Amino acid sequence: MNLTRPRSNVRAMDLTPMIDVVLQLLIFFMFTSQFAQLTRTSVNLPEQAGDKDGGRSAPTITIDIGAEGRMLIESRMVEMAEVERIVRAEIDHAGGDAARVTVLLRSDRDLPALFVNGLALRLSALGVRGWRLGTSAPAGGGS
Amino acid sequence: MNLARGRGARHTYDLPLTSLIDVVFLLLVYFLLTLSLNQRESDLASALQQDKQGAGKAADLTPQIVRVELVDGKAVYRLGERVFGSQRDLRAVLEALPKEGGVFVRGSNLAPVSAVAGALQACKDAGFTKVTYVPTK
Protein backbone atom coordinates (compact mmCIF):
# COMPACT_ATOMS: atom_id res chain seq x y z
CA MET A 1 0.00 0.00 0.00
CA ASN A 2 1.50 3.29 -1.16
CA LEU A 3 0.64 6.15 1.15
CA THR A 4 2.98 8.75 -0.35
CA ARG A 5 1.56 11.51 -2.42
CA PRO A 6 2.28 11.26 -6.13
CA ARG A 7 5.11 13.58 -7.11
CA SER A 8 4.14 16.37 -9.40
CA ASN A 9 6.31 16.77 -12.50
CA VAL A 10 5.43 20.44 -12.79
CA ARG A 11 8.35 22.60 -11.66
CA ALA A 12 7.55 26.14 -10.74
CA MET A 13 9.95 28.43 -12.54
CA ASP A 14 11.16 31.33 -10.45
CA LEU A 15 10.41 34.37 -12.53
CA THR A 16 11.68 36.95 -10.09
CA PRO A 17 15.30 37.25 -11.25
CA MET A 18 14.31 37.14 -14.88
CA ILE A 19 11.81 39.97 -14.50
CA ASP A 20 14.36 41.90 -12.48
CA VAL A 21 17.09 41.58 -15.03
CA VAL A 22 14.93 42.18 -18.10
CA LEU A 23 13.35 45.29 -16.71
CA GLN A 24 16.63 46.62 -15.36
CA LEU A 25 18.05 46.22 -18.84
CA LEU A 26 15.05 48.07 -20.23
CA ILE A 27 15.63 50.93 -17.80
CA PHE A 28 19.31 50.99 -18.64
CA PHE A 29 18.68 51.36 -22.36
CA MET A 30 15.99 53.95 -21.83
CA PHE A 31 18.28 55.98 -19.62
CA THR A 32 21.21 55.83 -22.00
CA SER A 33 19.07 56.88 -24.94
CA GLN A 34 17.74 59.71 -22.82
CA PHE A 35 21.23 60.81 -21.85
CA ALA A 36 22.15 60.98 -25.53
CA GLN A 37 19.47 63.63 -25.89
CA LEU A 38 20.36 65.36 -22.65
CA THR A 39 23.86 66.03 -23.97
CA ARG A 40 22.18 68.56 -26.21
CA THR A 41 22.47 72.02 -24.83
CA SER A 42 19.33 73.88 -23.98
CA VAL A 43 18.73 76.19 -26.94
CA ASN A 44 15.84 78.54 -27.69
CA LEU A 45 14.91 76.89 -30.95
CA PRO A 46 12.68 78.57 -33.54
CA GLU A 47 9.07 77.70 -32.88
CA GLN A 48 7.96 75.81 -35.95
CA ALA A 49 6.10 72.56 -36.41
CA GLY A 50 8.91 71.09 -38.50
CA ASP A 51 8.70 68.38 -41.12
CA LYS A 52 5.73 66.11 -40.95
CA ASP A 53 7.56 62.95 -41.95
CA GLY A 54 8.95 61.53 -38.76
CA GLY A 55 10.53 58.42 -40.20
CA ARG A 56 13.90 59.87 -41.05
CA SER A 57 17.12 58.55 -39.65
CA ALA A 58 18.92 60.24 -36.81
CA PRO A 59 21.35 62.97 -37.81
CA THR A 60 25.02 62.11 -37.98
CA ILE A 61 26.18 65.20 -36.16
CA THR A 62 24.26 67.64 -33.99
CA ILE A 63 25.69 71.12 -33.70
CA ASP A 64 24.24 73.60 -31.25
CA ILE A 65 24.65 77.34 -31.66
CA GLY A 66 23.95 79.20 -28.46
CA ALA A 67 22.67 82.72 -27.95
CA GLU A 68 26.16 84.20 -28.28
CA GLY A 69 26.96 82.35 -31.46
CA ARG A 70 29.13 79.75 -29.77
CA MET A 71 29.11 76.34 -31.37
CA LEU A 72 28.76 73.25 -29.22
CA ILE A 73 28.93 69.59 -30.05
CA GLU A 74 27.75 67.31 -27.26
CA SER A 75 27.84 70.27 -24.87
CA ARG A 76 31.49 70.93 -25.67
CA MET A 77 32.42 74.27 -27.12
CA VAL A 78 34.11 73.92 -30.48
CA GLU A 79 35.70 76.21 -33.02
CA MET A 80 35.02 76.02 -36.73
CA ALA A 81 38.25 74.09 -37.36
CA GLU A 82 37.15 71.45 -34.85
CA VAL A 83 33.72 71.23 -36.49
CA GLU A 84 35.40 70.70 -39.86
CA ARG A 85 37.61 67.99 -38.40
CA ILE A 86 34.61 66.18 -36.92
CA VAL A 87 32.63 66.45 -40.14
CA ARG A 88 35.59 65.16 -42.16
CA ALA A 89 35.92 62.24 -39.77
CA GLU A 90 32.22 61.44 -40.20
CA ILE A 91 32.57 61.61 -43.98
CA ASP A 92 35.51 59.19 -43.78
CA HIS A 93 33.44 56.99 -41.52
CA ALA A 94 30.68 57.02 -44.15
CA GLY A 95 33.12 55.68 -46.73
CA GLY A 96 34.00 59.09 -48.11
CA ASP A 97 30.42 59.76 -49.16
CA ALA A 98 29.50 63.19 -47.82
CA ALA A 99 25.92 62.70 -48.99
CA ARG A 100 25.46 60.15 -46.22
CA VAL A 101 26.31 62.69 -43.56
CA THR A 102 23.44 64.69 -42.13
CA VAL A 103 23.93 67.63 -39.82
CA LEU A 104 21.29 68.80 -37.39
CA LEU A 105 21.78 72.43 -36.56
CA ARG A 106 20.13 73.64 -33.38
CA SER A 107 20.43 77.37 -33.38
CA ASP A 108 19.09 80.03 -31.07
CA ARG A 109 16.04 81.60 -32.69
CA ASP A 110 17.11 85.22 -32.09
CA LEU A 111 20.60 84.80 -33.44
CA PRO A 112 21.39 86.49 -36.77
CA ALA A 113 21.63 83.97 -39.60
CA LEU A 114 25.26 85.03 -40.02
CA PHE A 115 26.41 82.14 -37.82
CA VAL A 116 24.17 79.62 -39.53
CA ASN A 117 25.31 80.85 -42.94
CA GLY A 118 28.97 80.62 -41.96
CA LEU A 119 28.55 77.04 -40.85
CA ALA A 120 26.40 76.15 -43.86
CA LEU A 121 29.06 77.48 -46.22
CA ARG A 122 31.74 75.33 -44.56
CA LEU A 123 29.51 72.26 -44.67
CA SER A 124 28.68 72.94 -48.27
CA ALA A 125 32.39 73.25 -49.10
CA LEU A 126 32.94 69.84 -47.49
CA GLY A 127 30.25 68.35 -49.73
CA VAL A 128 27.58 67.92 -47.07
CA ARG A 129 24.17 68.41 -48.61
CA GLY A 130 21.80 67.10 -46.00
CA TRP A 131 21.13 69.37 -43.11
CA ARG A 132 18.28 70.09 -40.81
CA LEU A 133 17.38 73.11 -38.80
CA GLY A 134 16.16 72.17 -35.34
CA THR A 135 12.82 73.57 -34.25
CA SER A 136 10.65 73.28 -31.19
CA ALA A 137 6.96 72.59 -31.37
CA PRO A 138 4.86 75.71 -30.80
CA ALA A 139 3.35 75.94 -27.33
CA GLY A 140 -0.17 75.55 -28.69
CA GLY A 141 0.83 72.52 -30.70
CA GLY A 142 -0.32 74.10 -33.96
CA SER A 143 1.76 74.67 -37.07
CA MET B 1 -6.22 2.18 -0.16
CA ASN B 2 -5.11 5.49 -1.62
CA LEU B 3 -5.09 8.17 1.04
CA ALA B 4 -3.56 10.82 -1.18
CA ARG B 5 -5.66 13.72 -2.20
CA GLY B 6 -7.53 13.07 -5.35
CA ARG B 7 -7.81 14.85 -8.68
CA GLY B 8 -9.75 17.70 -7.23
CA ALA B 9 -6.69 18.98 -5.37
CA ARG B 10 -5.79 22.58 -6.24
CA HIS B 11 -2.28 23.59 -7.11
CA THR B 12 -1.86 27.32 -6.69
CA TYR B 13 1.25 29.04 -7.95
CA ASP B 14 2.17 32.45 -6.60
CA LEU B 15 3.40 34.92 -9.16
CA PRO B 16 6.21 36.95 -7.61
CA LEU B 17 4.87 40.46 -7.84
CA THR B 18 7.35 42.25 -5.65
CA SER B 19 10.00 42.81 -8.27
CA LEU B 20 7.41 43.70 -10.88
CA ILE B 21 5.95 46.38 -8.65
CA ASP B 22 9.45 47.64 -7.89
CA VAL B 23 10.30 48.06 -11.51
CA VAL B 24 6.94 49.52 -12.48
CA PHE B 25 7.39 52.20 -9.85
CA LEU B 26 10.90 52.86 -11.05
CA LEU B 27 9.57 53.31 -14.58
CA LEU B 28 6.88 55.64 -13.29
CA VAL B 29 9.45 57.77 -11.48
CA TYR B 30 11.66 57.77 -14.57
CA PHE B 31 8.88 59.04 -16.82
CA LEU B 32 7.82 61.66 -14.30
CA LEU B 33 11.36 62.96 -14.06
CA THR B 34 12.07 63.05 -17.76
CA LEU B 35 8.72 64.39 -18.85
CA SER B 36 9.55 68.00 -18.11
CA LEU B 37 13.20 67.76 -19.13
CA ASN B 38 12.67 67.21 -22.79
CA GLN B 39 11.13 69.86 -24.93
CA ARG B 40 9.45 68.33 -27.94
CA GLU B 41 11.73 69.00 -30.85
CA SER B 42 11.39 68.64 -34.56
CA ASP B 43 13.43 69.81 -37.50
CA LEU B 44 13.21 71.20 -40.99
CA ALA B 45 15.20 69.25 -43.54
CA SER B 46 16.58 70.95 -46.60
CA ALA B 47 19.46 70.56 -48.97
CA LEU B 48 22.46 72.83 -48.87
CA GLN B 49 23.33 74.48 -52.11
CA GLN B 50 26.58 73.17 -53.53
CA ASP B 51 29.06 75.28 -55.43
CA LYS B 52 29.46 72.66 -58.11
CA GLN B 53 27.66 73.63 -61.30
CA GLY B 54 25.91 71.05 -63.46
CA ALA B 55 28.00 70.30 -66.54
CA GLY B 56 26.03 72.14 -69.18
CA LYS B 57 22.75 70.80 -67.90
CA ALA B 58 20.45 73.73 -67.68
CA ALA B 59 17.40 73.27 -65.54
CA ASP B 60 14.14 73.37 -67.39
CA LEU B 61 12.31 74.69 -64.39
CA THR B 62 13.50 77.68 -62.50
CA PRO B 63 13.23 77.33 -58.73
CA GLN B 64 11.39 79.93 -56.73
CA ILE B 65 13.67 82.04 -54.60
CA VAL B 66 12.59 83.25 -51.17
CA ARG B 67 14.86 85.80 -49.56
CA VAL B 68 14.75 86.38 -45.85
CA GLU B 69 15.87 89.87 -44.96
CA LEU B 70 15.83 92.31 -42.14
CA VAL B 71 14.14 95.62 -43.01
CA ASP B 72 13.82 98.31 -40.34
CA GLY B 73 14.51 95.79 -37.64
CA LYS B 74 11.77 93.47 -38.85
CA ALA B 75 12.21 90.21 -40.70
CA VAL B 76 10.51 90.10 -44.09
CA TYR B 77 10.20 87.50 -46.82
CA ARG B 78 10.88 88.59 -50.37
CA LEU B 79 9.61 86.57 -53.30
CA GLY B 80 10.51 88.31 -56.54
CA GLU B 81 9.24 91.84 -56.19
CA ARG B 82 6.74 91.00 -53.52
CA VAL B 83 7.49 91.46 -49.86
CA PHE B 84 5.65 89.63 -47.07
CA GLY B 85 5.71 90.47 -43.43
CA SER B 86 4.28 87.20 -42.19
CA GLN B 87 4.92 83.54 -42.73
CA ARG B 88 1.23 82.96 -43.40
CA ASP B 89 1.15 85.39 -46.31
CA LEU B 90 4.27 83.83 -47.78
CA ARG B 91 2.77 80.39 -47.52
CA ALA B 92 -0.46 81.47 -49.21
CA VAL B 93 1.45 82.76 -52.22
CA LEU B 94 3.80 79.78 -52.36
CA GLU B 95 0.86 77.39 -52.44
CA ALA B 96 -0.23 78.81 -55.76
CA LEU B 97 3.18 78.43 -57.40
CA PRO B 98 4.39 75.41 -59.40
CA LYS B 99 6.32 73.01 -57.20
CA GLU B 100 8.37 71.08 -59.75
CA GLY B 101 11.34 73.42 -59.82
CA GLY B 102 11.64 73.46 -56.05
CA VAL B 103 12.42 76.47 -53.96
CA PHE B 104 15.57 78.19 -52.77
CA VAL B 105 15.62 79.93 -49.42
CA ARG B 106 18.33 82.51 -48.96
CA GLY B 107 18.76 83.92 -45.50
CA SER B 108 20.60 87.21 -45.23
CA ASN B 109 23.25 87.42 -42.55
CA LEU B 110 21.22 89.89 -40.47
CA ALA B 111 17.90 88.05 -40.56
CA PRO B 112 17.12 86.10 -37.40
CA VAL B 113 17.25 82.32 -37.49
CA SER B 114 13.56 82.24 -36.51
CA ALA B 115 12.67 83.99 -39.77
CA VAL B 116 14.82 81.58 -41.78
CA ALA B 117 13.04 78.68 -40.08
CA GLY B 118 9.73 80.43 -40.83
CA ALA B 119 10.58 80.59 -44.53
CA LEU B 120 11.59 76.93 -44.62
CA GLN B 121 8.40 75.97 -42.80
CA ALA B 122 6.26 78.03 -45.20
CA CYS B 123 7.86 76.24 -48.15
CA LYS B 124 7.23 72.84 -46.59
CA ASP B 125 3.65 73.73 -45.68
CA ALA B 126 3.02 75.02 -49.19
CA GLY B 127 3.88 71.59 -50.57
CA PHE B 128 7.43 72.02 -51.84
CA THR B 129 9.47 68.85 -51.52
CA LYS B 130 12.69 70.21 -52.99
CA VAL B 131 13.79 72.90 -50.58
CA THR B 132 17.36 74.16 -50.79
CA TYR B 133 19.00 76.55 -48.39
CA VAL B 134 21.41 79.02 -49.94
CA PRO B 135 23.70 80.57 -47.34
CA THR B 136 24.71 84.15 -47.89
CA LYS B 137 28.45 84.68 -48.17
Boltz contact constraints between the chains, C-beta under 6 A:
constraints:
  - contact:
      token1: [A, 3]
      token2: [B, 3]
      max_distance: 6.0
  - contact:
      token1: [A, 5]
      token2: [B, 4]
      max_distance: 6.0
  - contact:
      token1: [A, 12]
      token2: [B, 13]
      max_distance: 6.0
  - contact:
      token1: [A, 15]
      token2: [B, 16]
      max_distance: 6.0
  - contact:
      token1: [A, 16]
      token2: [B, 16]
      max_distance: 6.0
  - contact:
      token1: [A, 16]
      token2: [B, 19]
      max_distance: 6.0
  - contact:
      token1: [A, 19]
      token2: [B, 19]
      max_distance: 6.0
  - contact:
      token1: [A, 19]
      token2: [B, 20]
      max_distance: 6.0
  - contact:
      token1: [A, 20]
      token2: [B, 19]
      max_distance: 6.0
  - contact:
      token1: [A, 23]
      token2: [B, 23]
      max_distance: 6.0
  - contact:
      token1: [A, 34]
      token2: [B, 34]
      max_distance: 6.0
  - contact:
      token1: [A, 46]
      token2: [B, 113]
      max_distance: 6.0
  - contact:
      token1: [A, 46]
      token2: [B, 114]
      max_distance: 6.0
  - contact:
      token1: [A, 46]
      token2: [B, 117]
      max_distance: 6.0
  - contact:
      token1: [A, 48]
      token2: [B, 117]
      max_distance: 6.0
  - contact:
      token1: [A, 48]
      token2: [B, 121]
      max_distance: 6.0
  - contact:
      token1: [A, 50]
      token2: [B, 42]
      max_distance: 6.0
  - contact:
      token1: [A, 50]
      token2: [B, 43]
      max_distance: 6.0
  - contact:
      token1: [A, 50]
      token2: [B, 44]
      max_distance: 6.0
  - contact:
      token1: [A, 51]
      token2: [B, 44]
      max_distance: 6.0
  - contact:
      token1: [A, 51]
      token2: [B, 45]
      max_distance: 6.0
  - contact:
      token1: [A, 107]
      token2: [B, 113]
      max_distance: 6.0
  - contact:
      token1: [A, 109]
      token2: [B, 113]
      max_distance: 6.0
  - contact:
      token1: [A, 109]
      token2: [B, 114]
      max_distance: 6.0
  - contact:
      token1: [A, 110]
      token2: [B, 112]
      max_distance: 6.0
  - contact:
      token1: [A, 111]
      token2: [B, 113]
      max_distance: 6.0
  - contact:
      token1: [A, 112]
      token2: [B, 110]
      max_distance: 6.0
  - contact:
      token1: [A, 113]
      token2: [B, 107]
      max_distance: 6.0
  - contact:
      token1: [A, 113]
      token2: [B, 109]
      max_distance: 6.0
  - contact:
      token1: [A, 113]
      token2: [B, 111]
      max_distance: 6.0
  - contact:
      token1: [A, 113]
      token2: [B, 113]
      max_distance: 6.0
  - contact:
      token1: [A, 113]
      token2: [B, 116]
      max_distance: 6.0
  - contact:
      token1: [A, 114]
      token2: [B, 109]
      max_distance: 6.0
  - contact:
      token1: [A, 116]
      token2: [B, 113]
      max_distance: 6.0
  - contact:
      token1: [A, 117]
      token2: [B, 109]
      max_distance: 6.0
  - contact:
      token1: [A, 117]
      token2: [B, 135]
      max_distance: 6.0
  - contact:
      token1: [A, 117]
      token2: [B, 136]
      max_distance: 6.0
  - contact:
      token1: [A, 120]
      token2: [B, 48]
      max_distance: 6.0
  - contact:
      token1: [A, 120]
      token2: [B, 135]
      max_distance: 6.0
  - contact:
      token1: [A, 121]
      token2: [B, 135]
      max_distance: 6.0
  - contact:
      token1: [A, 123]
      token2: [B, 48]
      max_distance: 6.0
  - contact:
      token1: [A, 124]
      token2: [B, 48]
      max_distance: 6.0
  - contact:
      token1: [A, 124]
      token2: [B, 50]
      max_distance: 6.0
  - contact:
      token1: [A, 129]
      token2: [B, 47]
      max_distance: 6.0
  - contact:
      token1: [A, 129]
      token2: [B, 48]
      max_distance: 6.0
  - contact:
      token1: [A, 131]
      token2: [B, 48]
      max_distance: 6.0
  - contact:
      token1: [A, 132]
      token2: [B, 43]
      max_distance: 6.0
  - contact:
      token1: [A, 132]
      token2: [B, 45]
      max_distance: 6.0
  - contact:
      token1: [A, 133]
      token2: [B, 44]
      max_distance: 6.0
  - contact:
      token1: [A, 133]
      token2: [B, 117]
      max_distance: 6.0
  - contact:
      token1: [A, 134]
      token2: [B, 43]
      max_distance: 6.0
  - contact:
      token1: [A, 135]
      token2: [B, 42]
      max_distance: 6.0
  - contact:
      token1: [A, 135]
      token2: [B, 44]
      max_distance: 6.0
  - contact:
      token1: [A, 135]
      token2: [B, 117]
      max_distance: 6.0
  - contact:
      token1: [A, 136]
      token2: [B, 39]
      max_distance: 6.0
  - contact:
      token1: [A, 136]
      token2: [B, 41]
      max_distance: 6.0
  - contact:
      token1: [A, 137]
      token2: [B, 40]
      max_distance: 6.0
